[in-house]
Amino acid sequence: MSIEENRQYWNSLTAYNEALSKMGFSAREPELTKFFSTRLNPNQRILDLGVGVGVVYKLLKNFISPTKYLGADISETMLKHCKENTNDEILLVLLTSSCLPFLENYFDVIICYSVFTHLDSPTGDSLLGEIQRVLKIGGKAYISIIEKEASGGDYKTFFIHKTGEFQKSLETRGFKIMSQTKISGEPQTLIEVEK
């Protein structure tokens, strides 16, 4: 889906957004908290790209600095819920295109959890270029994808990727693959890359 199609789609899902706000990651929370707690610290400037309703922030807030955490999303509705869920603790930015409104080499960490699963290849490739631009040299990005081999379910709004093909896209953009972590109970893989 294009950026505008995604915006319209996510803005239309008010009931879903409210349910997600309350639900969080449930069974995945301990695994994701452990994963990020060993990789993040309060001194890092973090971009949560596709912040949604703030579920990732809620997992990370005990070991990062809210003043250095920025959430960005294309959906006004998601950002409204995020503001409520995070008690207005973090800065939120509405994205209007795939060009990120941030300086080059600005962020130490970029988290894209369940973002690329909603983007077609041209939009995703453009966004990878923007992530590469705004991430500091030596910075890390954490990007989740739904693996084609593991999809199995009905993912009408999801773009399914082959891990190897997505890795090639990352490497073409100058990223070094650091690790891949399969998320328990999910068809998602979290890929850690370094610029």
C-alpha positions as a Markdown table, in Angstrom:
| # | Residue | x | y | z |
|---|---|---|---|---|
| 1 | Met | 0.0 | 0.0 | 0.0 |
| 2 | Ser | 1.1 | 3.5 | -0.6 |
| 3 | Ile | 1.5 | 6.0 | 2.2 |
| 4 | Glu | -1.8 | 7.7 | 1.5 |
| 5 | Glu | -3.6 | 4.3 | 1.3 |
| 6 | Asn | -2.0 | 3.3 | 4.6 |
| 7 | Arg | -3.1 | 6.5 | 6.2 |
| 8 | Gln | -6.7 | 6.1 | 5.1 |
| 9 | Tyr | -6.7 | 2.5 | 6.2 |
| 10 | Trp | -5.3 | 3.0 | 9.7 |
| 11 | Asn | -7.4 | 6.1 | 10.3 |
| 12 | Ser | -10.5 | 4.1 | 9.5 |
| 13 | Leu | -9.9 | 1.4 | 12.1 |
| 14 | Thr | -10.9 | 3.3 | 15.2 |
| 15 | Ala | -12.3 | 0.3 | 17.1 |
| 16 | Tyr | -9.2 | -1.8 | 16.2 |
| 17 | Asn | -6.9 | 1.1 | 17.4 |
| 18 | Glu | -8.7 | 1.3 | 20.7 |
| 19 | Ala | -8.5 | -2.5 | 21.2 |
| 20 | Leu | -4.8 | -2.5 | 20.4 |
| 21 | Ser | -4.3 | 0.3 | 22.8 |
| 22 | Lys | -5.7 | -1.8 | 25.6 |
| 23 | Met | -4.2 | -5.1 | 24.5 |
| 24 | Gly | -0.6 | -4.3 | 23.8 |
| 25 | Phe | 1.7 | -7.2 | 22.9 |
| 26 | Ser | 0.4 | -9.6 | 25.6 |
| 27 | Ala | 2.3 | -12.8 | 25.2 |
| 28 | Arg | 5.2 | -11.2 | 23.3 |
| 29 | Glu | 5.9 | -8.6 | 26.0 |
| 30 | Pro | 8.5 | -10.5 | 28.1 |
| 31 | Glu | 10.4 | -11.6 | 25.0 |
| 32 | Leu | 10.5 | -8.2 | 23.3 |
| 33 | Thr | 11.3 | -6.4 | 26.6 |
| 34 | Lys | 14.3 | -8.7 | 27.2 |
| 35 | Phe | 15.5 | -8.3 | 23.6 |
| 36 | Phe | 15.4 | -4.5 | 23.7 |
| 37 | Ser | 16.6 | -4.1 | 27.4 |
| 38 | Thr | 20.0 | -5.5 | 26.4 |
| 39 | Arg | 20.3 | -3.2 | 23.4 |
| 40 | Leu | 19.0 | 0.2 | 24.4 |
| 41 | Asn | 19.9 | 2.8 | 27.0 |
| 42 | Pro | 18.7 | 6.2 | 28.2 |
| 43 | Asn | 21.4 | 8.1 | 26.3 |
| 44 | Gln | 20.2 | 7.0 | 22.9 |
| 45 | Arg | 18.0 | 9.2 | 20.6 |
| 46 | Ile | 15.3 | 6.7 | 19.4 |
| 47 | Leu | 12.8 | 7.0 | 16.6 |
| 48 | Asp | 9.8 | 4.7 | 16.8 |
| 49 | Leu | 8.8 | 4.8 | 13.1 |
| 50 | Gly | 5.3 | 3.6 | 12.9 |
| 51 | Val | 4.7 | 4.2 | 16.6 |
| 52 | Gly | 1.0 | 3.3 | 16.2 |
| 53 | Val | -0.7 | 3.5 | 19.6 |
| 54 | Gly | 2.6 | 3.4 | 21.6 |
| 55 | Val | 2.8 | -0.3 | 22.4 |
| 56 | Val | 6.6 | -0.5 | 21.8 |
| 57 | Tyr | 7.2 | 2.6 | 24.0 |
| 58 | Lys | 5.3 | 1.1 | 26.8 |
| 59 | Leu | 7.6 | -1.9 | 26.7 |
| 60 | Leu | 10.7 | 0.2 | 26.6 |
| 61 | Lys | 10.0 | 3.1 | 28.9 |
| 62 | Asn | 11.7 | 1.6 | 31.9 |
| 63 | Phe | 15.2 | 1.6 | 30.3 |
| 64 | Ile | 15.1 | 4.6 | 27.9 |
| 65 | Ser | 14.6 | 8.3 | 28.2 |
| 66 | Pro | 11.2 | 9.7 | 27.2 |
| 67 | Thr | 12.8 | 13.0 | 26.3 |
| 68 | Lys | 15.0 | 11.2 | 23.7 |
| 69 | Tyr | 12.2 | 9.0 | 22.3 |
| 70 | Leu | 10.3 | 10.3 | 19.2 |
| 71 | Gly | 7.2 | 8.5 | 17.8 |
| 72 | Ala | 6.2 | 9.0 | 14.2 |
| 73 | Asp | 3.2 | 7.7 | 12.3 |
| 74 | Ile | 1.1 | 8.4 | 9.2 |
| 75 | Ser | -2.2 | 8.0 | 11.1 |
| 76 | Glu | -3.7 | 10.9 | 13.0 |
| 77 | Thr | -5.9 | 8.4 | 14.8 |
| 78 | Met | -3.0 | 6.2 | 15.9 |
| 79 | Leu | -1.1 | 9.3 | 17.1 |
| 80 | Lys | -4.2 | 10.4 | 19.1 |
| 81 | His | -4.3 | 7.0 | 20.9 |
| 82 | Cys | -0.6 | 7.0 | 21.3 |
| 83 | Lys | -0.7 | 10.4 | 23.0 |
| 84 | Glu | -3.3 | 9.1 | 25.5 |
| 85 | Asn | -1.5 | 5.8 | 26.1 |
| 86 | Thr | 1.9 | 7.4 | 26.7 |
| 87 | Asn | 0.4 | 10.2 | 28.9 |
| 88 | Asp | 1.9 | 12.7 | 26.5 |
| 89 | Glu | 5.4 | 11.7 | 27.7 |
| 90 | Ile | 7.0 | 11.5 | 24.2 |
| 91 | Leu | 7.1 | 13.8 | 21.2 |
| 92 | Leu | 4.9 | 12.6 | 18.3 |
| 93 | Val | 5.2 | 13.5 | 14.7 |
| 94 | Leu | 2.6 | 13.0 | 11.9 |
| 95 | Leu | 4.3 | 11.8 | 8.7 |
| 96 | Thr | 2.9 | 13.1 | 5.5 |
| 97 | Ser | 5.2 | 11.3 | 3.0 |
| 98 | Ser | 7.9 | 8.6 | 2.9 |
| 99 | Cys | 10.5 | 11.4 | 3.3 |
| 100 | Leu | 11.3 | 11.6 | 7.0 |
| 101 | Pro | 11.4 | 15.2 | 8.4 |
| 102 | Phe | 14.6 | 14.7 | 10.3 |
| 103 | Leu | 18.2 | 15.7 | 9.9 |
| 104 | Glu | 20.8 | 13.3 | 8.5 |
| 105 | Asn | 22.6 | 11.1 | 11.0 |
| 106 | Tyr | 20.3 | 12.1 | 13.8 |
| 107 | Phe | 19.0 | 9.0 | 15.5 |
| 108 | Asp | 21.0 | 6.4 | 17.4 |
| 109 | Val | 18.2 | 3.8 | 17.1 |
| 110 | Ile | 15.2 | 3.4 | 14.8 |
| 111 | Ile | 12.5 | 0.8 | 15.6 |
| 112 | Cys | 10.1 | -0.2 | 12.8 |
| 113 | Tyr | 7.9 | -2.9 | 14.4 |
| 114 | Ser | 5.2 | -4.1 | 12.0 |
| 115 | Val | 5.8 | -1.2 | 9.5 |
| 116 | Phe | 7.3 | -2.9 | 6.5 |
| 117 | Thr | 4.5 | -5.5 | 6.7 |
| 118 | His | 2.1 | -2.8 | 5.4 |
| 119 | Leu | 4.3 | -1.3 | 2.7 |
| 120 | Asp | 4.6 | -2.3 | -0.9 |
| 121 | Ser | 8.2 | -2.8 | -2.3 |
| 122 | Pro | 8.6 | 0.7 | -3.8 |
| 123 | Thr | 7.4 | 2.5 | -0.7 |
| 124 | Gly | 9.4 | 0.1 | 1.6 |
| 125 | Asp | 12.6 | 0.7 | -0.5 |
| 126 | Ser | 12.1 | 4.4 | -0.3 |
| 127 | Leu | 11.6 | 4.2 | 3.5 |
| 128 | Leu | 14.8 | 2.1 | 3.8 |
| 129 | Gly | 16.7 | 4.9 | 2.1 |
| 130 | Glu | 15.2 | 7.4 | 4.6 |
| 131 | Ile | 16.1 | 5.2 | 7.5 |
| 132 | Gln | 19.6 | 5.0 | 6.2 |
| 133 | Arg | 19.8 | 8.8 | 5.9 |
| 134 | Val | 18.5 | 9.7 | 9.4 |
| 135 | Leu | 20.3 | 6.9 | 11.3 |
| 136 | Lys | 23.8 | 7.8 | 12.7 |
| 137 | Ile | 26.8 | 5.9 | 11.5 |
| 138 | Gly | 27.1 | 3.0 | 13.9 |
| 139 | Gly | 23.4 | 3.3 | 14.8 |
| 140 | Lys | 21.1 | 0.4 | 14.9 |
| 141 | Ala | 17.7 | -0.2 | 13.3 |
| 142 | Tyr | 15.3 | -2.9 | 14.4 |
| 143 | Ile | 12.9 | -3.9 | 11.6 |
| 144 | Ser | 10.2 | -6.6 | 11.7 |
| 145 | Ile | 8.9 | -8.4 | 8.7 |
| 146 | Ile | 6.4 | -11.2 | 8.2 |
| 147 | Glu | 8.3 | -14.1 | 6.6 |
| 148 | Lys | 6.7 | -15.6 | 3.5 |
| 149 | Glu | 7.5 | -19.1 | 4.7 |
| 150 | Ala | 5.8 | -18.5 | 8.0 |
| 151 | Ser | 2.7 | -16.5 | 7.0 |
| 152 | Gly | 0.1 | -19.2 | 7.0 |
| 153 | Gly | -2.7 | -16.9 | 8.0 |
| 154 | Asp | -5.0 | -14.5 | 6.3 |
| 155 | Tyr | -2.8 | -11.4 | 5.9 |
| 156 | Lys | -4.8 | -9.3 | 3.4 |
| 157 | Thr | -3.2 | -6.0 | 4.4 |
| 158 | Phe | 0.2 | -7.4 | 4.9 |
| 159 | Phe | 3.1 | -7.6 | 2.5 |
| 160 | Ile | 4.9 | -10.9 | 3.0 |
| 161 | His | 8.7 | -10.9 | 2.5 |
| 162 | Lys | 11.3 | -13.6 | 2.0 |
| 163 | Thr | 13.9 | -12.9 | 4.7 |
| 164 | Gly | 16.8 | -13.4 | 2.2 |
| 165 | Glu | 15.3 | -10.9 | -0.3 |
| 166 | Phe | 14.7 | -8.3 | 2.4 |
| 167 | Gln | 18.2 | -8.8 | 3.7 |
| 168 | Lys | 19.5 | -8.0 | 0.2 |
| 169 | Ser | 17.5 | -4.8 | 0.2 |
| 170 | Leu | 19.0 | -3.9 | 3.6 |
| 171 | Glu | 22.6 | -4.7 | 2.4 |
| 172 | Thr | 22.1 | -2.8 | -0.8 |
| 173 | Arg | 21.2 | 0.3 | 1.3 |
| 174 | Gly | 24.5 | -0.1 | 3.2 |
| 175 | Phe | 23.2 | -1.8 | 6.4 |
| 176 | Lys | 25.1 | -4.6 | 8.1 |
| 177 | Ile | 22.8 | -7.5 | 9.3 |
| 178 | Met | 23.7 | -8.0 | 13.0 |
| 179 | Ser | 21.0 | -10.5 | 14.1 |
| 180 | Gln | 17.6 | -12.1 | 13.3 |
| 181 | Thr | 15.2 | -13.0 | 16.0 |
| 182 | Lys | 12.0 | -15.0 | 15.4 |
| 183 | Ile | 9.2 | -13.6 | 17.5 |
| 184 | Ser | 7.5 | -16.5 | 19.4 |
| 185 | Gly | 3.9 | -17.1 | 18.4 |
| 186 | Glu | 4.2 | -14.7 | 15.5 |
| 187 | Pro | 5.0 | -15.0 | 11.8 |
| 188 | Gln | 7.4 | -12.1 | 12.3 |
| 189 | Thr | 11.2 | -11.9 | 12.4 |
| 190 | Leu | 12.9 | -8.9 | 14.0 |
| 191 | Ile | 16.1 | -8.0 | 12.0 |
| 192 | Glu | 18.8 | -5.9 | 13.8 |
| 193 | Val | 20.9 | -3.9 | 11.4 |
| 194 | Glu | 23.8 | -1.4 | 11.8 |
| 195 | Lys | 24.6 | 1.5 | 9.6 |
